[in-house]
């Protein structure tokens, strides 16, 4: 099974930016639709952004215009650029397959905290 390792989270003030990274144990990013998810404190995990194998990107309404998902195939890494962060973006962020039937495990995630 594929292992995912997320990194890049931290504490940032409202309006700030972060770039999250996702490394996978296999060369999957150019083959499968991938996604970033997040789980706010006390809430269920939710889909944030999707990137298809063809490069099409789709965003949740709550992050549209502020977050950007991308892939660097040469580095076998997926990114999520977070701009104009809001307190409600506070969550643990995870990467995984977009199709839930492919998901067999989750990484440890990376914590993003937006607070003044």
ABEGO torsion letter per residue (X at the ends): XBBBBBBGBEBBBBGBBBBBBBBBABBAAAABBBBBBBBBBGBBBBBABBBBAAGBBBBBAAABGABBBBBBAAAGBBBBBBBGBBAAABBBBBBBBABAAABABBBAEBBBBBBX
